[in-house]
Amino acid sequence: MPIGNYIKVIGRGKEGARPLDRVQAADLFGQILDGAASDLEVGAFCVAMRIKGESTEEMAGFLDATHQRLRQIPRGVGANHMPPIVIPSYNGARRLPGLVPLLALLLAREGFAVVIHGTPTESRRVFTAEVLQLLGINPCPPERAWGGAGVRYVPTEWLHTGLHQLLEVRRTIQLRNPAHSLVKLMNPCAENCVLVSSYTHPEYAESMQATLQHTGATALLLRGTEGEAVADVRRAPAMTSVHSGTVLHRYTAAEGAVAAPANLPAVCDAETTARYIDDVLAQRLPIPQPIALQLERIAALAQTSAQNQAKST
């Protein structure tokens, strides 16, 4: 169906708009990813969805279209019979150090294969790719992001150019669009993974969990640090563990704040963050307690996933 017909359905304002079903949503989003929509139509889609909000069926359809088009990371990325761990990174650091690389490297040290995907989405933040490069981890294309334990970083543009372009629309219209939630829910691997997903605002907790359940995903969902999928070092946030669409555990948030590490950097530039991560990995500084808890919960979910996979084969 022409994209204008879909915009007519979703663009009637908060009260008059109707949700699309999963097939319709996949068709609409596929046209946008394929570059079949004009700039005006893409802008209309972004504004309409920002006002209406995405339903679970719509987000599932958007994910269907995306997964059908991604340059997927080949099978075999997992290590020691464990599924790969996928960490989206799109928000960047503004006030606190961005510690997604620390979480990823700690997981790799435990023998996991970790894939981080992302792209800068703003101009005034410090992004994971900058810190990773200082730690000796350079971007790699999807077809090379495999091979056992370790950390690989795949830029979104290399997974799908159209998806990257849709994320870039935010720089022009100053509004998020469904792509900003979608990238935190997608699996770029050609096999099952354990997704580490996060939300920024509490109202997204329910909708993101509903999508993970609806699509049968396996994920640890938490309110991340400034939107990044890593626990805030100052407090242990609530986390929800989902396996194949079923909620396994709801971990409650710690009461009040925990003591922030005494040596946590007061600034969040890439160089200072990389030095701090090096110190933690070298055991010169302790692992922040909330990140240690997150690490345990990801490992437990991966173990459950591997055991169930073994039973079914």
C-alpha positions in Angstrom: 0.0 0.0 0.0 1.3 3.5 -0.8 2.9 5.2 2.2 0.5 8.1 2.1 -2.4 5.7 2.9 -0.6 4.6 6.0 0.2 8.2 7.1 -3.6 8.9 6.7 -4.3 6.2 9.3 -1.5 7.1 11.8 -1.4 10.8 11.3 -4.9 11.9 12.6 -3.5 13.1 16.0 -3.4 11.4 19.4 -7.2 10.8 19.5 -8.0 10.1 15.9 -5.1 8.0 14.8 -5.4 4.2 14.6 -2.7 1.6 15.0 -1.5 -0.5 12.1 -1.4 -4.3 12.3 1.9 -6.1 12.2 1.9 -6.8 8.5 0.9 -3.2 7.6 3.6 -1.9 9.9 6.2 -4.1 8.3 5.2 -2.9 4.8 5.3 0.7 5.8 8.7 0.5 7.6 10.1 -1.6 4.8 9.3 1.1 2.3 11.1 3.7 4.4 14.1 1.5 4.9 14.3 0.8 1.1 14.3 4.5 0.3 10.9 4.3 -1.4 9.5 7.2 0.6 10.2 10.9 -0.1 11.8 13.1 2.6 8.4 14.7 3.1 6.8 11.3 3.7 9.5 10.2 6.1 9.1 13.5 8.0 5.3 13.0 8.2 5.8 9.4 9.4 8.2 10.5 12.1 6.0 13.3 13.4 2.8 11.2 13.2 4.4 8.3 15.2 5.9 10.7 17.7 2.4 12.1 18.5 0.6 8.7 18.4 3.3 6.4 19.9 4.1 2.9 18.7 1.8 0.0 19.5 3.3 -3.4 20.3 2.0 -4.8 17.0 3.6 -1.8 15.1 6.9 -2.2 16.8 6.9 -5.9 16.0 6.2 -5.1 12.4 9.0 -2.5 12.3 11.3 -5.2 13.7 10.2 -7.7 11.1 11.0 -5.3 8.3 14.3 -4.5 9.8 15.4 -8.1 10.4 14.5 -9.0 6.8 16.9 -6.3 5.5 19.9 -6.3 7.9 23.4 -7.4 6.8 23.3 -10.0 9.6 26.3 -11.2 11.6 26.8 -14.9 10.6 25.9 -17.8 12.8 28.7 -19.0 15.0 29.4 -15.8 16.8 28.6 -17.4 20.2 31.3 -18.9 22.3 31.5 -22.0 24.5 28.0 -23.1 23.3 26.6 -19.8 24.7 24.5 -17.4 22.6 26.1 -14.1 21.6 25.4 -11.1 23.8 24.1 -8.1 21.9 24.4 -4.5 23.4 22.9 -1.6 21.5 24.6 1.8 22.2 22.9 4.9 20.8 22.6 7.5 23.6 26.1 8.3 24.6 27.5 9.9 27.8 26.6 13.4 28.9 27.3 13.6 32.6 28.5 10.1 33.7 31.2 8.0 32.1 29.9 5.7 29.3 30.6 2.2 30.7 29.0 0.0 28.0 32.6 -1.0 26.9 33.3 -2.0 30.5 30.3 -4.2 30.7 31.1 -5.7 27.3 34.8 -6.4 28.2 33.8 -8.0 31.5 31.4 -10.3 29.7 34.2 -11.2 27.2 36.5 -12.0 30.0 33.9 -14.5 31.2 34.1 -16.2 27.8 31.1 -14.5 26.0 31.0 -13.3 22.5 29.7 -9.7 22.6 28.4 -7.6 19.7 27.9 -3.9 20.3 26.1 -2.0 17.5 25.4 1.7 17.4 26.0 5.2 16.0 26.3 8.7 17.4 22.8 10.3 17.4 23.7 13.7 18.9 26.6 16.1 18.5 27.4 16.9 22.2 27.8 13.5 23.8 30.7 11.0 24.1 29.8 7.8 22.3 30.9 4.2 22.8 32.8 3.9 19.6 35.2 6.6 20.8 36.0 4.8 24.0 36.2 1.4 22.2 38.8 2.7 19.8 41.0 3.9 22.7 40.7 0.4 24.1 41.9 -1.1 20.8 38.5 -2.2 19.5 37.8 -0.8 16.0 34.6 -1.0 14.0 34.2 -4.2 11.9 31.7 -5.1 9.2 28.9 -7.6 10.1 30.4 -10.5 8.2 33.6 -10.3 10.3 31.9 -9.8 13.6 32.2 -13.5 14.7 34.7 -15.9 16.0 34.2 -16.7 19.6 34.8 -14.8 22.8 35.6 -11.1 22.5 34.0 -7.7 21.8 33.1 -6.5 18.3 31.6 -3.2 17.4 29.5 -2.9 14.3 28.3 0.6 13.2 24.6 0.8 12.4 25.3 2.1 8.9 27.1 -1.1 8.1 24.1 -3.1 9.2 21.6 -1.1 7.1 22.1 2.3 5.5 18.4 3.1 5.5 18.1 2.5 9.2 21.1 4.8 9.9 19.5 7.5 7.7 16.2 7.2 9.7 18.1 7.7 13.0 19.8 10.8 11.4 16.4 12.4 10.8 16.4 13.4 14.5 19.2 15.9 13.8 16.9 17.7 11.4 13.5 17.6 13.1 14.8 17.4 16.7 12.4 14.5 17.6 13.0 10.8 18.2 11.2 8.4 15.9 10.5 4.6 16.1 14.0 3.8 14.9 15.4 5.0 18.2 13.4 2.4 20.2 13.7 -0.2 17.5 17.6 -0.3 17.5 17.4 -1.2 21.2 15.2 -4.2 20.5 16.7 -5.7 17.3 19.0 -8.7 16.9 21.6 -8.2 14.2 22.8 -11.8 14.5 21.7 -14.7 12.3 21.1 -16.7 15.4 19.4 -16.3 18.8 21.1 -13.9 21.1 20.8 -12.4 24.6 19.9 -8.8 24.1 20.8 -6.2 26.7 18.2 -3.5 26.2 17.5 -0.3 28.0 15.0 2.6 28.2 15.5 6.2 29.2 12.0 7.2 30.4 9.9 5.0 32.7 6.9 5.0 30.4 8.9 3.0 27.8 9.5 0.1 30.3 6.1 -1.5 29.7 6.0 -1.0 25.9 9.5 -2.3 25.4 8.9 -5.3 27.6 5.6 -6.0 25.7 7.5 -6.0 22.4 10.2 -8.3 23.7 7.5 -10.7 24.9 5.4 -10.4 21.7 8.4 -11.1 19.4 9.7 -14.0 21.6 13.0 -12.3 22.4 15.5 -13.2 25.1 16.7 -10.1 26.8 17.6 -8.3 30.0 15.8 -5.0 30.1 16.7 -2.1 32.5 16.6 1.6 32.8 20.1 2.4 31.7 22.6 5.1 32.4 21.5 8.1 30.4 19.8 5.7 28.1 22.7 3.3 27.6 22.3 -0.4 28.4 24.5 -0.4 31.4 23.5 -0.2 35.1 24.0 3.2 36.8 27.0 2.8 39.1 25.2 5.0 41.7 22.3 2.7 42.2 21.1 -0.8 41.2 18.2 -0.3 38.9 15.2 -2.6 38.4 15.8 -5.3 35.7 13.5 -7.7 33.9 14.8 -11.0 32.4 12.9 -12.3 29.5 13.5 -15.7 27.8 11.9 -16.6 24.5 9.1 -14.1 25.2 8.5 -15.3 28.8 9.3 -13.2 31.8 11.7 -15.2 34.1 12.7 -12.7 36.7 11.8 -9.2 37.9 14.7 -7.8 39.8 13.7 -4.9 42.1 15.7 -1.7 42.3 17.9 -1.2 45.3 16.5 1.0 48.0 18.0 4.4 47.7 21.4 5.0 46.2 24.5 2.9 46.6 27.9 4.5 47.2 29.4 5.5 43.9 32.9 4.2 43.4 35.4 6.5 45.0 37.6 6.6 41.9 34.7 7.1 39.4 35.9 9.8 37.0 34.2 13.2 37.5 34.3 13.8 33.8 33.1 11.6 30.9 35.5 12.3 28.0 36.6 9.3 26.1 40.2 9.3 27.3 39.3 9.5 31.0 36.7 6.8 30.6 39.0 4.4 28.8 41.7 4.8 31.5 39.1 4.1 34.2 37.9 0.9 32.3 41.6 -0.2 32.0 42.0 0.2 35.7 38.9 -1.9 36.5 39.9 -4.6 34.1 43.4 -4.7 35.6 41.8 -5.0 39.0 43.4 -1.8 40.2 39.9 -0.6 40.9 36.8 -2.6 41.8 33.9 -3.4 39.5 31.0 -1.1 40.4 28.4 -3.2 42.3 25.4 -2.5 40.0 27.5 -3.5 37.0 28.6 -6.7 38.7 25.0 -7.5 39.4 24.0 -6.8 35.8 26.9 -9.1 34.7 25.6 -11.9 36.8 22.1 -11.6 35.5 23.2 -11.5 31.9 25.3 -14.6 32.4 22.4 -16.4 34.1 20.1 -15.6 31.3 22.6 -16.8 28.7 23.1 -20.1 30.6 19.3 -20.6 30.6 19.1 -19.9 26.9 22.0 -22.3 26.2 20.4 -25.1 28.2 17.1 -24.7 26.5 18.7 -24.7 23.1 20.6 -27.9 24.0 17.3 -29.6 25.0 15.6 -28.7 21.8 18.4 -30.0 19.5 
